[in-house]
Amino acid sequence: MIENKGPLSGITVIDLTTEVLGPVGTQLLGDFGAEVIKIESLAGDPQRKNGFILAEGITSIYLSINRNKKSISIDLKTDDGKKVLQALISKADVIIHNIRMKSTERIGIDYESIKKINPKIIYCVATGFDQDGPNKDQPAFDDIIQAGCGAVHLNSIGKETPEFLPTVIGDKSVGLLLSNAVIAALFYRERTGVSQFIEIPLYESTVAFTMLEHMGGMTTVPQSGESGYLRILDKGRKLYPTKNGYFAMLPYTSEQWSKLFEIDDKVQLGSELGIADRLTRNLNFSVIYSEMSKITAKQTLDQMQEICFKFDIPFSRINSPEQLLIDNQLKEVKLFVEDVHPTAGHIRYIRPTAKFSETPVSVRSLASQLGGDTKQVLIDLGYTEVEINSLSIRGIIKT
C-alpha cells in the first residue's frame, strides 16, 4: 500500500460526477491526496464504455481519469440507497456532481438538503450553462460547447467545412478549474470555518478559456477592430519545412530572429522586414514567416535543431502519440508508467505531473471495477455483513 503524503490527505470527497469534466477534476483532488469516493449508478459511468476497451467496464479513457478513487455502485432512486449517500455525506468535506440542478431535489442532493446533513460540507456542481441564464436547464457536452464557445469557428477559418478540435478541450480545461475552485473553498473554510456553494459552468468557462487571446478589437467599447489573435488565425502560427520534414520553432527575441536570417545570408532582407523590433515583426509576420520558411527548407531537421539549440530558440519535432513513448525528455522523467491492473492486465498510464517537495503526490490505486469498493466503504460506515448482503440481494448496491 502506497503511503498517502499528498497535500489534501485527510480530505474526503464524494464524487457523483460522470463523463469527463467532473472526473478530471476529482482525479486531480485524488492525486493531491484526497480520499475520493466515486458513487456510480448500477449501470456505471458511461465512460466505462468509451475509448479503447481494456476489460469489462474499464476503457482507456475511464482508466485515464478515474485513478485514486474508490468506486461504489448504488441505486440512489431507492430510500436505502439514499441513506447510504447521506451517511457518506455526513462524514465528507466535499461533494461534487454534474447532475442538472432541476433534478437534484428529487434525489435529495440539492444544496439545502445537503447542508442539513453536513453544514461544513463544500458543495460543488458542474453545470452546462450558468444557472442565472436562460439555458440553465439545457444539456451540454463538449461538442455542443465547442460549437457555441467560438472554438469551432476559430478552428475552421479558411476551411471548407467547420471542424471540432480533436480533443475535449472544454471538459478537460474546466475540470482543472473545478479542482482549483474546490481547493480554494477548502482553504477558505480552513481559515474561517465557513463552507460554501460552488458552481462551475462549462459553457461560460470555455468561452473565457477560448477567448483569452482572441478578444482583439472586441476589448474596446464600442468594438474598434476585428476579434481574434492574428498570429494564430492568419497563418502566422505555422510549422516550418525542412528537407526531411516539418518542425516547430518560436524565435522570440530580436537577436534570435537576426541569427536565423544569417543562416542563408539574408541579413539585409531581415533588416528590411523589421525583425529587430517586436512591433514591426508583428505587423510583417506573414512575410517574415514566408521568408523564414524558404530558409529552413534548405536545411535538414537535425541542422535546424542544432541551430535552434545553439541560439536558445524554442524548437520541437512533430511527435505522433506513439513517438511520445520514445521521447528522450519524457523517458527521462518517467512520464509514462507501466503497472498491472487487476482486470485490465499490463497497462500504461501517465503519472501526475505536479511535483511537491514536502507533500509528494502518488498513484495509490488504479481505476476500480464498477462497485469494486462498495463493500469496504459500507463496512467503514458501520454496515454489517448481513446489511450489505441484503442491499446487494435487493439490487440496491453492486459489490
Secondary structure, 3 states (H helix, E strand, C coil): CCCCCCCCCCCEEEECCCCCHHHHHHHHHHHCCCEEEEEECCCCCHHHHCCCEEECCEEHHHHHHCCCEEEEEECCCCHHHHHHHHHHHHCCCEEEECCCHHHHCCCCCCHHHHHHHCCCCEEEEEECCCCCCCCCCCCCCHHHHHHHHCHHHHHHCCCCCCCCCCCCHHHHHHHHHHHHHHHHHHHHHHHHCCCCEEEEEHHHHHHHHHHCCCCHHHHCCCCCCCCCCHHHHCCCCCCEEECCEEEEECCCCHHHHHHHHHCCCCHHHHHHCCCCCHHHHHHCHHHHHHHHHHHHCCCCHHHHHHHHHHCCCCEEECCCCHHHHHCHHHHHCCCEEEEEECCCEEEEEECCCCCCCCCCCCCCCCCCCCCCCHHHHHHHHCCCHHHHHHHHHCCCEEC
